[in-house]
Amino acid sequence: MPNKKLSKPKEQVWVGRLLKGFIKLFSWMPYRLTQWVGTAIGTLLYWLPSRPNNNRGITQKNLAVAYPNLTPSARKQLEKQSLIELGKVTAELGAAWCWPYQRLSPLLKEVKGQHFVDDAISQQKGIIFLAPHMGNWELIGPIVSAQHRATFLYRPPNVPSVESFMVNARARFGATLAPTNIRGVRTLIQALKKQEATVILPDQDPGESGGVYAPFYGRPARTMTLVSKLIQKTDCAVLFIVLKRLPNAQGFCLHYLPADPNIASTNELKATTALNKGVENCIQLAPEQYLWCYKRYRKPPKAIADIYKS
């Protein structure tokens, strides 16, 4: 009988090699081809049968919460376009993790809100860039670390054999990476006090101990308190950042958006509500480019039904 403890790591190594192979394959493609491949991946995801826990099924549940007044046909179209944009993010991993900056920079066609960054720098403050799962969030790390001294927290991937590849890719423009634990948070605090930058994904589930329930499109979602605590400890600036994909494989527009001052509140509900409202404002830039297949409402309060199980 095979040893299950040994077979799982072997399986993860195999999966890791496959993932790295696909990412490197994508990196050899010109950008226009990655958009075509991404569209094909997303279209396949849309035509797969809807299941409670697959990308299409979760997308349908989330869109029903966020856009209850949309007609069924309009919501179906948004669902399809969202999955196509997910396919594009997948195909763009080759660029995000492998391309040199000289090849990446021409994809950045426009920047909006640069004055918000300039103001923070002039005040000699560290900057937290809040990057929701919107547009291409993986490319934001390379852009920020190429322009600023940066320290990033990272969560080890589900496939351990791909971790070193991921860390080296995200650090290739000089960023410092720290794991998502107490020691990593201390490293981040020190970096912000030294006027460095960081990127945080504000719409990740923080788990049972890392956040509180706050409304997201009117429904309670576990929301991180880390951001408000970092602001209180370091007096840093905080901005939302979105890398919005342009049509017809033109590249991207980088948006910087201000955060509600309440995001720094010592009242956790007030701070997390402001955080989620900022994410909603980002989504308004291009609703189809948000990661609607993420279980944002997982583990709801006891009195609230779990939409992913109903």
N, C-alpha and C positions, 0 to 999 in steps of 0.2 A: 504494500500500500504506500503511495507516495507521501512524502513528508510535506504537509500543507505549509508549514512555517518556511520551508525552503523554496517551495514552488512559487509563492507569492512574490518574493523579491526577484526571482528569475523572470517572472511575467512582467514585473514593472520595468526591468531593464530592457526587455523586448519592446514594451510599449514606448519607453523613453527613446529608444533608437528610432522607432517608427516616427514619433513626433518630430524629433530633430531632423530626420530625413525629409519630411514634408516641409518643415520650415526652411531648410536650406534650398529645397527645390523651388519654393515660392520666391526666395531671395534672388534666384537666377533670372526670374521673369522680369520683363519691363513692366512698369506700373500699369499701363493700359491692359496688359494681359491679366494681371492679378485682379483687376476689376471684372473682367469677363469671367474668370474662374470663380471669383467670389459670388457673382450673380448666379452662376450655375449651381454652386453649393447651396445658396439660399433658396433658390427655386426648388431644389430637391427637398430641402427641409420643409418647405411649404406643402409639397405634394405628398409627403409622408403622412400616414394616418395620424390624426390627433390623439394623443394619449395624455393622461393626467400629469405624467412626469417627463414628457419630452418637450423639446423647445417650442413646438407649435402649441401644445396644450397649455403650457405655462403662459405663453404670450397671450393666448385668448383670455385666460383668467385675469391677467393684469390689465389688459386693455378694457375689459368689461368694468373694472373698478375705476380706472383713470378717465375713461370716456363713455360714461353710461348713456349720454345723449346722442352719440353717433348712431346713424342708421346702420343696420346690419351690413349693408354692402360697403359703406365707408369704412367700418371697422375691419371688415375682411380685407379690404385693400391695404389698410394700414398694417394689418398683421402680415400680409405677404411682403410688403416693402420692408418691414422691420426684419424679417428673416433674411431677405436679400442683403440688407446692410450688415447683418451678423455674418453672412458668408464673406462679405468684403473684408470685414475685420479679420477674419480667419486667414484669408489669403494675404493680407497685408502684414502678417506676423514676420514674414521673411524680411521685409523692409525695416520693420520696427526693431528686430533683434539682430540683424546682420549688416544692413547697409551702412557705409561710412557717411559722415555728416555731409560731405560734399555731394553725395547722391541724394540724400534726404532733403536738403535745404531747398532745391528747386520746386519741391512739391508744396511748399508753403507760399501760397499766392497772395495772401492778404492777412493783415493783423488788425483787429479792432479792439480798442480799449487799452492800448499800450500805455496811455497816460496814467492809468491806475498803478501799473508796475513802476513807472518812473517816479510817481509820488512816494511809493513805499521805499524805494531805494534812496530818494533824497532825504527821507526821514531816518535813514540808517537803521532800518528794521529788517528782521528776518521776514520771510514770506511763506505762508502756507498756500499752496495752490490746490484748490479743491476740484478734482477732476471726476465728475460722475461717469458712469459707464455709457458714454455718449460719443458719437462720431468714432474717432480712433483714439482711445485713452492710452493704448500702449505706446503710441508715438509721442505722447506728451512728455514722458520721462526723458527720452533722448533730447528733445528740444529744450527742456528746462535745464538739463545738466550741461548742455553745450553753451548755454548763455549765463548760467549762474553757478556758484559753488553750491552743491546740492547734496543732501543726505536723504535717503529714502528708506522707509520701513518696507519690508517685504514679507509675505506669508509663504512658507515653503509649499511647493506645488504638491498636488495629490500623487504625482508620479515622482518619487524621490530621485530617480536616475536622471531626470532632466534639470535638477536644481542648479548644478554648477553651470550648465549651459545658459540657463535663464539669468543667473546672477551676473555672469561675465558679460552677457548681452546688455543688460540694463546698466552696468557700470562702465561700459566701454568709452564713454565720453567724460569720465572722471568723477562720476557720482560715488558717494559712499553708501553702501547698503547695510542696513541693520535689521535683524529679525524682529518680528512682532511679539516682543516680550518686554518685561520691565526694563531689562538692560538696554534693549533697542530704543525704548521710549526715552530713557535718560540720554542716550546718544543724540536723539533727535532734539531734545530740549537744549542740550549744549550747543548744537549746530544752529538752532534758531537764535540763541542768545549771541552767537557770533555773526549774525546777520546773513546766514545762509538760507537756502530755499529748500522746500520739500514739496512733494506731491502726495496727496492723500485721496483715496477713493471714498467719498463721503457716504455713498449709498450701499456700502457693504454691511452685511449683518454682523454686528459686533459681538454676538453671542449673549449669553444670559447676564454676564457680569460687566460687560463693556458699554452698556447703553441703557436707554429708557425707551418706552413706547411714545412715539410722537406721530402726529398725522402726516401721511403722505398721500396726496390726492384724497384726503378725507377719511382714510382708513389707518388705524394704528399700525405702525411698523417699528421694529426694534431699530434704534438710531444711535449712533456712537456719540459718546460724551467726550471723546478724546480731543476733538477740535477745540471746544470751549476751554478745556483744561490747559491745553498748550498755549492758547492765547493769554489766559490769565497768568501763566507762569513766565512767559517770555515777552509779553507786550509786542507780539509780532503782528504784521499785517496779514490779512486773509482775503483771497480773491478766488472766485470760481474761474475755471479755465475749460474751454471746450475746443477741440479740434474737429470742426465741422467739415464733412466730406462734400466737395463740390461735384456737380453733375458732369457726366461725360468724361470721367477720368482726368479732370483738370487739376486735381490736387486738393488742397485744404485751405480753409480760412480759420485762423486762430482767433478765438474770442476770449477776452478777459472781462469778467463781470464783477461788479462790487457785491459784497455780502451785506446783509442786514446787520446793523450794529448789535442786535440782540443775540447774534451768534456767539458773542463773548460773555453772555449773561451767566451769573452764578446760579440762576434758576435753571435747572437742567431741562425742564420741559420747554421753557421759553427759548433756550439756546438750540435745542434739537428741532423745535418747530421752525425756527429761522433757518436752520441748516437744510431741512427738507424743502422749505419754500424756495430756497436758492437753487436746489436741484431741479425743482419744477420749472423755475424760470429758465434754466439751461435747456430743459427738454423742449420748451416752446420754440427754440431756435430751429429745431427739425425733429419733430416727434418720432418720425420713422427711424431715426438714427440712435434711439435709446435702446438699451439692452432689456427689452420687455420679457425676455425668456429667463430672467433671474428671479428667484423666489424672494421677492422683496418683503412679502408679508408672512414669511415662515414663522412658526412658533408664536401665534397671536396670543393675546391675553385670554384667560380661561373663558371669559364671557363672550368672546368673539369667535365665530366659526372660522375654521381653516379653509380658505377658498381652494387650496390645492388638493383637499381631500373630499370636498363636497361635490 
